[in-house]
Amino acid sequence: MAAWNLYRHRNTDGSSKDWAVKSNSDGSITTRWGKTASKLPGVSHRNGVRQFDIEKQKQAKGYVFVGEVEIDDEGNVVFPGKTLPATQPLNPDPVPTLPVEALYWTIECRAKQAVRVELGIEVRRLIGVIQSVSDQQSKPQQDWDGWQQWLDATLNAETFELSGQIKSVQGVLPWLFLLTLKSKGFKGVEIAMATESARELSVDLKVEQDVLAFFGTDLDSIRETAEVLGLLKPRLNLAAAMSDTDDCWF
C-alpha cells in the first residue's frame, strides 16, 4: 500500500472528517476523503497540481495534519504499527448488517467549466422537482441545510468541495437528491455517501433497504418520487395498457 498524508477537520458539533493525499509516479495527485472512520470512501485523481500546494489549501480550511498512513485500493486506512484484518475464509459466517445511524456525504467538484455549468443547472432543476414533490408530502421535522449549500456552491460555476450529514428527521428527499446527482455521472464531479460504519452507498435503491428504514420509509412508499427523479424505471401498468387496446375476440 502507498503512503498518504492524512488530515482531519473537526466540526463544531463534535464530528470530524478526514482527507488524505498522495503523489503518484506519473505526476498526478490522488485524494481520498470522508467522515473520520477506518475507511475513506471518496476518491479523486488530479493532474497539474502539486501535493504541497493542495495540502496548504486544506490547512487554510482548518484541516490539521494527523500523520502518515497507508490506504489500500478500497479506501481502508492503516496507521503505522497496525495491520488490516487477516483474510477471511471463503465461506465465513454471515455478518449481521449494522443499523444505519447517520449518513455522511462529500463532493469534490474539479470538472471543467462547461460541466460545472451543467451541474448547476441540474442542481436547480432537481431542487425544483423535489420542492414540488415535497409539497404533496408531510414536511420533515428538520430542514436540511444542504439545499442552500448546493445552491451557493454552484451559483458561480467554480470548483468546490462540500461535505455534510443527513439526519433521519430531515427526511429521505436530501438523500434521493444526492443519489440522483451521483447517478448522472458528471465528469470531474466525485460524490460519495457513507453510513456511520463507513459503508459506501450505491445508487441502487433496491439494495439500500436499511437506509430507507433509517428514514422510516420503504421502496414502495418512495417509488413515485424515485421514478420522477429517474432513480427507478416506471412500472408498466398492464391494466391501463390493456384497456387501451381493441377487443380482438371474434
C-alpha positions, 0 to 999 in steps of 0.5 A: 500500500502507498503512503498518504498524508492524512488530515482531519477537520473537526466540526463544531458539533463534535464530528470530524472528517478526514482527507488524505493525499498522495503523489503518484509516479506519473505526476498526478495527485490522488485524494481520498476523503470522508467522515473520520472512520477506518475507511475513506470512501471518496476518491479523486485523481488530479493532474497539474497540481502539486501535493504541497500546494493542495495540502496548504489549501486544506490547512487554510480550511482548518484541516490539521495534519494527523500523520502518515498512513497507508490506504489500500485500493478500497479506501481502508486506512492503516496507521503505522504499527497496525495491520488490516484484518487477516483474510477471511475464509471463503465461506465465513459466517454471515455478518449481521448488517449494522443499523444505519445511524447517520449518513455522511456525504462529500463532493469534490467538484474539479470538472471543467467549466462547461460541466460545472455549468451543467451541474448547476443547472441540474442542481436547480432543476432537481431542487425544483422537482423535489420542492414540488414533490415535497409539497404533496408530502408531510414536511420533515421535522428538520430542514436540511441545510444542504439545499442552500449549500448546493445552491451557493456552491454552484451559483458561480460555476467554480470548483468546490468541495462540500461535505455534510450529514443527513439526519433521519428527521430531515427526511429521505428527499436530501438523500434521493437528491444526492443519489440522483446527482451521483447517478448522472455521472458528471465528469470531474464531479466525485460524490460519495455517501457513507453510513456511520460504519463507513459503508459506501452507498450505491445508487441502487435503491433496491439494495439500500433497504436499511437506509430507507428504514433509517428514514422510516420509509420503504421502496414502495412508499418512495417509488413515485418520487424515485421514478420522477427523479429517474432513480427507478424505471416506471412500472408498466401498468398492464391494466391501463395498457390493456384497456387501451387496446381493441377487443380482438375476440371474434 
